[in-house]
């Protein structure tokens, strides 16, 4: 049996272990110092403070003003949101002879009949009516009805026009309101989801606006946090500050510190915005009697933070890599637009995603890592339940992409690139990527 040697007492192993531990400690200290510097610098910028704190403050201020206005008439604001209706009726001048009677389902005082336009015009001058409709003799053949008002407003006339159309339909069918209702809506589709669903209020303006508001706020936060990396790097290169920094630390530590510092700030801002939207909406439900399902759910806040963190790592790494390659802020802005272009796709297709949050387009974009952070949050805010496996799979794909991006960009962060002021060309980019791949293979 061969003798067992105690390597712990080997005088050569102790210095190597001690030196490795010392290097690790120095690296962590450098990363912490750089992250702390980035956080402090960003917190001293008025533009960041205004954006991070200004939006929640304005939202709470508007809520307070609305609550003060609503104090003597509970439910007033909620009623305005739920039902936008003009206070005055509309006149009807029937030249077709179809409107023998108004159906009983037409609200009282919504439509007033006049024998001729002169009487309707006089009532309009007295502000008794908001405007008047002129039904021509050939309304059945032509389907055109004129609306006369001092100020034609589509929102003001739309409610009256729908009741007039209903009255004409009922009279055309001999006064049978049930048959008219069946003709207007021949079938009723009842959706049945396999997963538990919460009621959607598609008819409410707030329910329509909610996914857009949350998505735009999330997009602004993610875009701002990631884009600051490239602007900070290019400014430091142009001002020759980078040369001073790299005399005290290594380039990969600089990369890690910037990503960590700005990531903490971005995550805090996302939590503040999402949490504030939850609080403001929840307070609005209580104060104004809005539908309770209109406020953001805890799932939106929780998953929003997860997707923000992973999405930030992907885009901040890519933009930091571009910042290491380009020589000035002008070229950095051009390259940043290309990098951030996948985030514009969900904004262009947001209507399609909100209308069908579980459709193939929404599903594909929510699983694609570069669009997943924004699209998945839009699907959650749209109201339809998102299957858990899709949430987990999208987060896993995004995490793998973030890890690969961090590893790839870390290879680009070295002093030779950060200090060089050459313009970025395709040939130079290919040469840099080959050198980075060869260097990783040697490790």
NUDO-270725 format. One record per residue (C-alpha): residue number from 0; residue in one letter; chain; x, y, z. Coordinates in steps of 0.5 Angstrom, whole numbers, plus 500, padded with zeros to 3 digits. Each point is the difference from the previous one (the first is absolute). Last residue first. Layout:
// NUDO-270725
> i_aa_ch_px_py_pz
> NUM_a_A_X_Y_Z .
...
// end
This chain:
// NUDO-270725
> i_aa_ch_px_py_pz
> 442_x_A_481_556_459 .
> 441_x_A_503_499_493 .
> 440_x_A_493_499_497 .
> 439_x_A_498_507_503 .
> 438_x_A_506_503_497 .
> 437_x_A_498_497_493 .
> 436_x_A_493_503_501 .
> 435_x_A_502_507_501 .
> 434_x_A_505_500_495 .
> 433_x_A_495_498_495 .
> 432_x_A_495_505_502 .
> 431_x_A_505_506_500 .
> 430_x_A_502_498_493 .
> 429_x_A_492_499_498 .
> 428_x_A_499_507_503 .
> 427_x_A_506_503_496 .
> 426_x_A_498_498_493 .
> 425_x_A_493_502_502 .
> 424_x_A_502_507_502 .
> 423_x_A_500_504_506 .
> 422_x_A_504_506_500 .
> 421_x_A_507_500_504 .
> 420_x_A_501_504_506 .
> 419_x_A_503_494_504 .
> 418_x_A_500_501_508 .
> 417_x_A_494_495_501 .
> 416_x_A_502_495_495 .
> 415_x_A_508_499_502 .
> 414_x_A_497_500_507 .
> 413_x_A_496_494_500 .
> 412_x_A_492_499_500 .
> 411_x_A_499_496_494 .
> 410_x_A_500_494_504 .
> 409_x_A_495_502_505 .
> 408_x_A_496_501_494 .
> 407_x_A_499_493_498 .
> 406_x_A_500_498_507 .
> 405_x_A_494_505_502 .
> 404_x_A_496_498_494 .
> 403_x_A_501_493_501 .
> 402_x_A_497_501_507 .
> 401_x_A_495_504_498 .
> 400_x_A_497_496_494 .
> 399_x_A_500_494_505 .
> 398_x_A_496_504_505 .
> 397_x_A_495_503_494 .
> 396_x_A_499_492_498 .
> 395_x_A_499_499_508 .
> 394_x_A_495_506_501 .
> 393_x_A_496_498_493 .
> 392_x_A_499_493_503 .
> 391_x_A_498_501_507 .
> 390_x_A_495_505_497 .
> 389_x_A_498_496_495 .
> 388_x_A_499_494_504 .
> 387_x_A_496_504_505 .
> 386_x_A_494_501_495 .
> 385_x_A_499_507_499 .
> 384_x_A_493_502_502 .
> 383_x_A_496_505_496 .
> 382_x_A_500_507_503 .
> 381_x_A_504_505_495 .
> 380_x_A_505_501_506 .
> 379_x_A_503_493_500 .
> 378_x_A_501_500_492 .
> 377_x_A_503_507_500 .
> 376_x_A_505_498_505 .
> 375_x_A_502_494_496 .
> 374_x_A_501_504_494 .
> 373_x_A_504_505_503 .
> 372_x_A_505_495_503 .
> 371_x_A_500_495_495 .
> 370_x_A_502_504_494 .
> 369_x_A_507_499_500 .
> 368_x_A_499_493_503 .
> 367_x_A_495_497_495 .
> 366_x_A_495_497_504 .
> 365_x_A_495_506_501 .
> 364_x_A_501_501_492 .
> 363_x_A_497_493_499 .
> 362_x_A_495_500_504 .
> 361_x_A_497_507_499 .
> 360_x_A_500_498_492 .
> 359_x_A_497_493_501 .
> 358_x_A_494_503_504 .
> 357_x_A_500_500_508 .
> 356_x_A_500_508_501 .
> 355_x_A_495_501_494 .
> 354_x_A_497_507_500 .
> 353_x_A_506_502_504 .
> 352_x_A_505_497_496 .
> 351_x_A_497_502_493 .
> 350_x_A_500_507_503 .
> 349_x_A_507_500_503 .
> 348_x_A_503_498_493 .
> 347_x_A_504_507_499 .
> 346_x_A_502_500_507 .
> 345_x_A_502_493_500 .
> 344_x_A_504_501_494 .
> 343_x_A_504_506_503 .
> 342_x_A_504_495_505 .
> 341_x_A_503_497_495 .
> 340_x_A_503_506_497 .
> 339_x_A_504_501_507 .
> 338_x_A_506_498_497 .
> 337_x_A_499_503_493 .
> 336_x_A_499_507_504 .
> 335_x_A_506_499_504 .
> 334_x_A_504_499_494 .
> 333_x_A_498_507_498 .
> 332_x_A_501_503_507 .
> 331_x_A_507_497_501 .
> 330_x_A_502_503_493 .
> 329_x_A_498_507_502 .
> 328_x_A_503_499_507 .
> 327_x_A_507_499_498 .
> 326_x_A_505_494_499 .
> 325_x_A_496_494_499 .
> 324_x_A_502_493_503 .
> 323_x_A_499_501_507 .
> 322_x_A_494_503_500 .
> 321_x_A_497_495_495 .
> 320_x_A_502_495_506 .
> 319_x_A_497_504_505 .
> 318_x_A_493_500_495 .
> 317_x_A_500_492_500 .
> 316_x_A_501_500_507 .
> 315_x_A_495_505_502 .
> 314_x_A_495_496_495 .
> 313_x_A_501_493_503 .
> 312_x_A_501_502_507 .
> 311_x_A_494_505_500 .
> 310_x_A_496_494_497 .
> 309_x_A_501_496_506 .
> 308_x_A_499_505_505 .
> 307_x_A_494_503_497 .
> 306_x_A_497_493_499 .
> 305_x_A_500_498_507 .
> 304_x_A_498_507_502 .
> 303_x_A_494_499_496 .
> 302_x_A_498_493_502 .
> 301_x_A_499_503_507 .
> 300_x_A_497_506_499 .
> 299_x_A_495_497_494 .
> 298_x_A_499_494_505 .
> 297_x_A_498_505_506 .
> 296_x_A_494_502_495 .
> 295_x_A_500_507_497 .
> 294_x_A_493_504_501 .
> 293_x_A_494_499_495 .
> 292_x_A_498_494_504 .
> 291_x_A_496_504_505 .
> 290_x_A_496_503_495 .
> 289_x_A_500_508_502 .
> 288_x_A_496_502_506 .
> 287_x_A_504_507_501 .
> 286_x_A_503_500_506 .
> 285_x_A_501_492_501 .
> 284_x_A_502_498_493 .
> 283_x_A_504_507_499 .
> 282_x_A_504_498_507 .
> 281_x_A_502_493_496 .
> 280_x_A_502_503_494 .
> 279_x_A_504_505_503 .
> 278_x_A_503_495_505 .
> 277_x_A_502_495_494 .
> 276_x_A_502_505_495 .
> 275_x_A_505_502_506 .
> 274_x_A_502_493_501 .
> 273_x_A_502_500_492 .
> 272_x_A_503_507_500 .
> 271_x_A_504_498_507 .
> 270_x_A_502_493_498 .
> 269_x_A_503_502_493 .
> 268_x_A_504_506_503 .
> 267_x_A_503_495_505 .
> 266_x_A_501_495_495 .
> 265_x_A_504_506_495 .
> 264_x_A_504_502_506 .
> 263_x_A_502_493_502 .
> 262_x_A_502_499_493 .
> 261_x_A_504_507_499 .
> 260_x_A_504_498_505 .
> 259_x_A_501_492_498 .
> 258_x_A_501_502_493 .
> 257_x_A_505_505_501 .
> 256_x_A_504_496_505 .
> 255_x_A_500_494_496 .
> 254_x_A_503_504_494 .
> 253_x_A_505_503_504 .
> 252_x_A_502_494_503 .
> 251_x_A_501_497_493 .
> 250_x_A_504_506_498 .
> 249_x_A_505_499_506 .
> 248_x_A_501_505_505 .
> 247_x_A_505_506_502 .
> 246_x_A_503_502_494 .
> 245_x_A_494_499_496 .
> 244_x_A_496_505_504 .
> 243_x_A_505_506_498 .
> 242_x_A_500_497_492 .
> 241_x_A_492_500_501 .
> 240_x_A_500_507_502 .
> 239_x_A_502_502_493 .
> 238_x_A_494_505_499 .
> 237_x_A_498_496_494 .
> 236_x_A_501_493_503 .
> 235_x_A_496_502_506 .
> 234_x_A_495_503_496 .
> 233_x_A_499_494_496 .
> 232_x_A_500_496_506 .
> 231_x_A_494_504_503 .
> 230_x_A_496_500_494 .
> 229_x_A_501_493_499 .
> 228_x_A_498_498_507 .
> 227_x_A_494_505_500 .
> 226_x_A_496_496_495 .
> 225_x_A_499_494_504 .
> 224_x_A_497_504_506 .
> 223_x_A_496_505_495 .
> 222_x_A_497_494_496 .
> 221_x_A_498_496_506 .
> 220_x_A_496_506_503 .
> 219_x_A_497_502_494 .
> 218_x_A_498_493_498 .
> 217_x_A_497_499_507 .
> 216_x_A_496_507_499 .
> 215_x_A_498_498_493 .
> 214_x_A_497_493_502 .
> 213_x_A_497_503_506 .
> 212_x_A_496_505_497 .
> 211_x_A_498_496_494 .
> 210_x_A_498_494_504 .
> 209_x_A_495_505_504 .
> 208_x_A_497_504_494 .
> 207_x_A_495_495_498 .
> 206_x_A_498_498_507 .
> 205_x_A_500_508_502 .
> 204_x_A_495_501_494 .
> 203_x_A_495_495_502 .
> 202_x_A_497_495_495 .
> 201_x_A_505_495_500 .
> 200_x_A_499_499_508 .
> 199_x_A_503_493_500 .
> 198_x_A_498_495_506 .
> 197_x_A_505_496_503 .
> 196_x_A_502_493_497 .
> 195_x_A_501_494_503 .
> 194_x_A_504_495_494 .
> 193_x_A_496_496_495 .
> 192_x_A_497_506_498 .
> 191_x_A_492_500_497 .
> 190_x_A_498_506_496 .
> 189_x_A_493_501_499 .
> 188_x_A_498_502_493 .
> 187_x_A_493_503_499 .
> 186_x_A_497_500_493 .
> 185_x_A_496_504_495 .
> 184_x_A_501_507_503 .
> 183_x_A_497_505_497 .
> 182_x_A_495_496_497 .
> 181_x_A_498_497_507 .
> 180_x_A_500_506_503 .
> 179_x_A_495_502_494 .
> 178_x_A_496_494_501 .
> 177_x_A_499_501_508 .
> 176_x_A_498_508_498 .
> 175_x_A_494_498_496 .
> 174_x_A_498_507_497 .
> 173_x_A_498_497_493 .
> 172_x_A_507_498_499 .
> 171_x_A_502_507_496 .
> 170_x_A_497_503_506 .
> 169_x_A_505_497_505 .
> 168_x_A_506_501_495 .
> 167_x_A_498_508_500 .
> 166_x_A_500_500_507 .
> 165_x_A_507_496_501 .
> 164_x_A_503_505_495 .
> 163_x_A_497_506_504 .
> 162_x_A_503_497_506 .
> 161_x_A_507_499_497 .
> 160_x_A_500_507_497 .
> 159_x_A_498_503_507 .
> 158_x_A_506_496_503 .
> 157_x_A_505_502_495 .
> 156_x_A_498_508_499 .
> 155_x_A_504_502_506 .
> 154_x_A_506_496_499 .
> 153_x_A_500_502_492 .
> 152_x_A_500_507_502 .
> 151_x_A_497_505_495 .
> 150_x_A_500_507_503 .
> 149_x_A_494_504_498 .
> 148_x_A_496_493_499 .
> 147_x_A_496_497_494 .
> 146_x_A_501_493_499 .
> 145_x_A_497_497_493 .
> 144_x_A_498_493_499 .
> 143_x_A_503_495_494 .
> 142_x_A_497_493_499 .
> 141_x_A_499_501_493 .
> 140_x_A_495_495_498 .
> 139_x_A_496_500_507 .
> 138_x_A_502_507_502 .
> 137_x_A_496_502_493 .
> 136_x_A_495_505_503 .
> 135_x_A_506_504_504 .
> 134_x_A_501_499_508 .
> 133_x_A_503_507_502 .
> 132_x_A_503_500_507 .
> 131_x_A_500_505_505 .
> 130_x_A_505_504_504 .
> 129_x_A_502_501_508 .
> 128_x_A_493_501_501 .
> 127_x_A_496_505_505 .
> 126_x_A_506_505_498 .
> 125_x_A_495_505_499 .
> 124_x_A_503_501_493 .
> 123_x_A_500_492_499 .
> 122_x_A_492_501_502 .
> 121_x_A_500_505_494 .
> 120_x_A_504_495_495 .
> 119_x_A_495_494_502 .
> 118_x_A_494_505_499 .
> 117_x_A_502_502_493 .
> 116_x_A_503_493_498 .
> 115_x_A_493_497_500 .
> 114_x_A_495_496_504 .
> 113_x_A_504_499_506 .
> 112_x_A_501_494_504 .
> 111_x_A_505_500_506 .
> 110_x_A_505_494_502 .
> 109_x_A_503_499_506 .
> 108_x_A_495_503_505 .
> 107_x_A_498_493_502 .
> 106_x_A_505_494_499 .
> 105_x_A_498_496_493 .
> 104_x_A_498_494_503 .
> 103_x_A_493_502_499 .
> 102_x_A_500_500_493 .
> 101_x_A_499_507_496 .
> 100_x_A_494_500_496 .
> 99_x_A_498_501_493 .
> 98_x_A_507_501_498 .
> 97_x_A_500_497_493 .
> 96_x_A_496_507_497 .
> 95_x_A_506_501_496 .
> 94_x_A_501_508_501 .
> 93_x_A_501_499_508 .
> 92_x_A_503_506_503 .
> 91_x_A_504_497_506 .
> 90_x_A_502_504_506 .
> 89_x_A_506_498_505 .
> 88_x_A_500_500_507 .
> 87_x_A_504_504_505 .
> 86_x_A_505_498_505 .
> 85_x_A_505_497_496 .
> 84_x_A_502_493_502 .
> 83_x_A_507_497_502 .
> 82_x_A_498_494_504 .
> 81_x_A_505_496_504 .
> 80_x_A_506_505_501 .
> 79_x_A_495_506_502 .
> 78_x_A_496_495_505 .
> 77_x_A_507_498_503 .
> 76_x_A_501_508_501 .
> 75_x_A_493_501_503 .
> 74_x_A_500_494_504 .
> 73_x_A_500_504_507 .
> 72_x_A_497_507_498 .
> 71_x_A_503_505_506 .
> 70_x_A_507_497_500 .
> 69_x_A_501_499_493 .
> 68_x_A_503_506_498 .
> 67_x_A_505_499_506 .
> 66_x_A_501_493_498 .
> 65_x_A_502_502_493 .
> 64_x_A_505_505_503 .
> 63_x_A_503_494_504 .
> 62_x_A_500_496_494 .
> 61_x_A_503_505_496 .
> 60_x_A_506_501_505 .
> 59_x_A_501_492_501 .
> 58_x_A_501_500_492 .
> 57_x_A_504_506_500 .
> 56_x_A_505_497_506 .
> 55_x_A_500_493_496 .
> 54_x_A_503_504_494 .
> 53_x_A_504_505_503 .
> 52_x_A_504_495_505 .
> 51_x_A_504_496_494 .
> 50_x_A_500_505_495 .
> 49_x_A_501_506_504 .
> 48_x_A_506_496_504 .
> 47_x_A_503_498_493 .
> 46_x_A_500_507_497 .
> 45_x_A_502_503_506 .
> 44_x_A_507_496_500 .
> 43_x_A_503_499_507 .
> 42_x_A_496_493_501 .
> 41_x_A_504_498_493 .
> 40_x_A_507_502_503 .
> 39_x_A_499_496_506 .
> 38_x_A_497_494_497 .
> 37_x_A_506_500_495 .
> 36_x_A_505_501_506 .
> 35_x_A_497_495_504 .
> 34_x_A_500_495_494 .
> 33_x_A_508_502_499 .
> 32_x_A_502_499_507 .
> 31_x_A_496_493_501 .
> 30_x_A_503_497_494 .
> 29_x_A_507_503_502 .
> 28_x_A_499_496_507 .
> 27_x_A_498_494_497 .
> 26_x_A_506_500_495 .
> 25_x_A_505_501_506 .
> 24_x_A_496_495_504 .
> 23_x_A_501_495_495 .
> 22_x_A_507_502_499 .
> 21_x_A_502_499_507 .
> 20_x_A_497_493_500 .
> 19_x_A_504_498_494 .
> 18_x_A_506_503_503 .
> 17_x_A_499_496_507 .
> 16_x_A_499_494_496 .
> 15_x_A_506_501_496 .
> 14_x_A_504_502_507 .
> 13_x_A_497_493_503 .
> 12_x_A_502_496_495 .
> 11_x_A_507_501_499 .
> 10_x_A_501_499_508 .
> 9_x_A_497_493_500 .
> 8_x_A_497_499_506 .
> 7_x_A_493_499_498 .
> 6_x_A_502_495_495 .
> 5_x_A_501_495_505 .
> 4_x_A_503_494_496 .
> 3_x_A_497_493_500 .
> 2_x_A_505_495_500 .
> 1_x_A_500_495_494 .
> 0_x_A_497_493_502 .
// end
